[in-house]
Amino acid sequence: VSVKLNEEHIHGSPFVVQVKARPFRPVSSFGKKGSAAGMLSEPWGVAVNERNEIAVTDKGNNRVQLLSINGHYLRSFGTKGSKQGEFNFPSGIAFDIMNENIFVVDCRNHRVQLFNKQGEYLNQFGGKGNLDHQLQYPIGLSVDSDGNVIVTDLGNKVVKIFSPSGQFLRKIGGEGSFNKPWHCVQYDNFLIVSDRGENSIKVFSREGRFLYKFGKKGERDGEFNIPHCLSVNKAGHLMVCDTLNHRVQVFELNGKFITMFGTKGSGIGEFDHSISTAVLSDGRIVVSDLLNHRIQIFE
C-alpha cells in the first residue's frame, strides 16, 4: 500500500513513504464437520447481507445455512434432490441487490434457484444445455450493481448475465476466451473472471471486451494454483481464493500484488482449500475453509 504524506517536503521535493501492506489476521473461526444445525460439510460459497448474516452453501449437506457473525445457527434450507428447493452440489451464492432474496447455484442440477430470506423457494432458471438461456455445470454466481445475476457457465466455458427474474441478457467469452471460468464479479466498469484452467484472472469491460489478464501457475506472490472465487474489499482491492496454495491473495485491480494471508493447515488462520470470500460491512473478510469444514473471519 503506497501512502503519500500530505505534501511534506524534504529539500523542496515531496516524498512518498512505502508502507508494506498489513497482513489480514484471523479473528474468529466456527464450524466443524457434521450435519446437525450449525455444523458444516465442505462449506463452499459465502455471501453476507447488510445485517451481516452469513449465508453458506453447505455442499456436503446439500443445503444453505445462515449463520450469525459469531457463528450462531440462524436457519437453513434445502436437501439433496432435483425438485424445487432441493440441491445437488450447491456452490455459488449471493444476496440480491435488495439484500432480501438469495440466489444459489445448483451445479449438478444445471440451474440457479432463488429463495426468500426465510429460505422459501421462489423461482429458478437454467436447465442443462448449451442454448443461451441454459446452463451446464454452472459454478460461480454474483450480483452486479444493476441487480443482474452473473453466472459462470463452466460446461459451456462462458459467463452469462441474467436479469433478476432469470431472463438471459448477454454473455461474455466464447471462442476460446476461457478454459474453466470459475467466478465473475463486477466492480466499477469491469468484469473480473477467475479462470481456474489457466491459473489466471481475466478482466473485461462491462460490455464484454477483453482488457487484460494476470497470473500463472505457481506458488510465488501473484501466482496461482487453482484460483476459485473472487470478491472486492472495502479498499477496492481484489481478493482471490488461491485454493491449492491454501491462501487468499490481494491485488490492485491492475493485477499488482498487495498481500496475502493463509497457509496450509488446520490451525486458526490456516486453510485446507480456501474457496470463497465475502466482505462484511465493517470490512472484515469471511472465508470458507472447505476441507477444515469451517468459516473463518479475518480483519
C-alpha positions, 0 to 999 in steps of 0.5 A: 500500500503506497501512502503519500504524506500530505505534501511534506517536503524534504529539500523542496521535493515531496516524498512518498513513504512505502508502507508494506501492506498489513497482513489480514489476521484471523479473528474468529473461526466456527464450524466443524464437520457434521450435519446437525444445525450449525455444523458444516460439510465442505462449506463452499460459497459465502455471501453476507447481507447488510445485517451481516448474516452469513449465508453458506452453501453447505455442499456436503449437506446439500443445503444453505445455512445462515449463520450469525457473525459469531457463528450462531445457527440462524436457519437453513434450507434445502436437501439433496434432490432435483425438485424445487428447493432441493440441491445437488452440489450447491456452490455459488451464492449471493444476496440480491441487490435488495439484500432480501432474496438469495440466489444459489447455484445448483451445479449438478442440477444445471440451474440457479434457484432463488429463495426468500430470506426465510429460505422459501423457494421462489423461482429458478432458471437454467436447465442443462444445455448449451442454448443461451438461456441454459446452463451446464455445470454452472459454478460461480454466481454474483450480483452486479450493481444493476441487480443482474445475476452473473453466472459462470457457465463452466460446461459451456466455458462462458459467463452469462448475465441474467436479469433478476427474474432469470431472463438471459441478457448477454454473455461474455467469452466464447471462442476460446476466451476461457478454459474453466471460468470459475467466478465473475464479479463486477466492480466499477466498469469491469468484469473480473473472471477467475479462470481456474484452467489457466491459473489466471484472472481475466478482466473485461469491460462491462460490455464484454471486451477483453482488457487484460489478464494476470497470473500463472501457475505457481506458488510465488506472490501473484501466482496461482494454483487453482484460483476459485472465487473472487470478491472486492474489499472495502479498499477496492482491492481484489481478493482471490481464493488461491485454493491449492496454495491454501491462501487468499491473495490481494491485488490492485485491480491492475493485477499488482500484488498487495498481500496475502494471508493463509497457509496450509493447515488446520490451525486458526488462520490456516486453510485446507482449500480456501474457496470463497470470500465475502466482505462484511460491512465493517470490512472484515473478510469471511472465508470458507475453509472447505476441507477444515469444514469451517468459516473463518473471519479475518480483519 
